[in-house]
Amino acid sequence: MPVDDTKALRAAAVEDDDSVDVDALLDRLAGQQQRAGRRVRGLIMTHPSVGEGCARPMVLVDLDTRQEFLVSQTLGRHSSACRADPQGFARASAVLRRACDDAPELVVCNRFGGLEAEGGGFRAELLEIMTRELPLLTVVATRHLADWAAFTGGAAVLAARAEAVTRWLDTVLAPASPSNRHVPIEA
């Protein structure tokens, strides 16, 4: 089902330009929304400290249940092959499908990356989220910006700064309960 482009998409991607740890930023902002009383569902990426650089394991964490999904393969230090584990991503995709059914106030997806740019990964789940007009926040590497724009028809790309993301969230989310409306922005 195509996305209705007569309405503004309620989707945005934080640009990963290597200026900050976007995974930590996404996790922090999702947590702030949860503490403000909003129902937030989805996945964030964590990198356990074992290993160096791109050899570190990649683990997706369910924002609701805190269940972890290993989504990388150990290929060895000198491997130049893609470390993404399609089976791990397939298992984690259940979190995003469940989010569609739960209709939360915000869905967070760890990123629109190489797998999605090539037609796989969480592409189907992201499309379903946008089709249902659920607010979606993700991350996109600079090298995949054109793919993100083509996939979404031009959804917002945000600077990797808490203030930029918070401004976008304020425009697409219903106000939080009066007692939690003003959540301080953590740097």
Backbone hydrogen bonds, N-H to C=O, Kabsch-Sander energy under -0.5 kcal/mol:
donor,donor_aa,acceptor,acceptor_aa,energy
5,D,3,V,-0.9
7,K,4,D,-1.1
12,A,136,L,-2.0
13,A,156,A,-2.1
14,V,138,T,-2.8
15,E,158,L,-3.1
16,D,140,V,-3.0
17,D,15,E,-1.2
22,V,20,V,-1.3
25,L,21,D,-2.1
26,L,22,V,-2.8
27,D,23,D,-2.2
28,R,24,A,-2.6
29,L,25,L,-2.6
30,A,26,L,-2.4
31,G,27,D,-2.3
32,Q,28,R,-2.0
33,Q,29,L,-2.0
34,Q,30,A,-2.2
35,R,31,G,-2.6
36,A,32,Q,-1.4
37,G,34,Q,-1.8
38,R,33,Q,-2.2
40,V,38,R,-0.8
41,R,106,L,-2.4
43,L,108,V,-2.4
44,I,61,V,-1.8
46,T,59,V,-3.1
55,A,52,E,-2.9
56,R,53,G,-1.4
59,V,46,T,-2.7
59,V,57,P,-0.5
60,L,69,F,-2.8
61,V,44,I,-2.7
62,D,67,Q,-2.7
63,L,42,G,-2.7
66,R,62,D,-2.2
69,F,60,L,-2.6
71,V,58,M,-2.7
71,V,69,F,-0.5
72,S,58,M,-0.5
73,Q,83,R,-2.6
75,L,73,Q,-0.8
79,S,76,G,-1.2
85,D,71,V,-2.5
89,F,85,D,-2.1
90,A,86,P,-2.3
91,R,87,Q,-2.2
92,A,88,G,-2.2
93,S,89,F,-1.7
94,A,91,R,-1.1
95,V,92,A,-1.9
96,L,92,A,-0.7
97,R,93,S,-2.2
98,R,94,A,-2.5
99,A,95,V,-1.8
100,C,96,L,-1.7
101,D,97,R,-1.5
102,D,98,R,-2.3
103,A,99,A,-1.7
105,E,39,R,-1.5
106,L,39,R,-1.5
107,V,135,P,-2.8
108,V,41,R,-2.7
109,C,137,L,-2.4
112,F,139,V,-3.4
113,G,111,R,-0.8
117,A,113,G,-2.8
118,E,114,G,-1.6
119,G,116,E,-1.6
120,G,115,L,-3.2
123,R,120,G,-2.0
126,L,122,F,-2.9
127,L,123,R,-2.3
128,E,124,A,-2.1
129,I,125,E,-2.4
130,M,126,L,-2.4
131,T,127,L,-2.6
132,R,128,E,-2.1
133,E,130,M,-1.4
134,L,129,I,-2.1
136,L,10,R,-2.8
137,L,107,V,-2.6
138,T,12,A,-2.1
140,V,14,V,-2.5
141,A,112,F,-0.5
142,T,16,D,-1.5
144,H,141,A,-2.3
145,L,142,T,-1.6
148,W,144,H,-2.5
149,A,145,L,-2.5
150,A,146,A,-2.3
151,F,147,D,-2.6
152,T,148,W,-2.6
153,G,149,A,-1.8
154,G,149,A,-0.9
156,A,11,A,-1.1
158,L,13,A,-3.2
161,R,159,A,-2.6
165,V,161,R,-2.0
166,T,162,A,-2.8
167,R,163,E,-2.2
168,W,164,A,-1.8
169,L,165,V,-2.8
170,D,166,T,-2.5
171,T,167,R,-1.1
171,T,168,W,-0.8
172,V,168,W,-1.3
173,L,169,L,-2.4
177,S,36,A,-0.5
180,N,177,S,-1.8
181,R,177,S,-0.7
181,R,178,P,-0.7
183,V,181,R,-1.0
186,E,184,P,-0.6
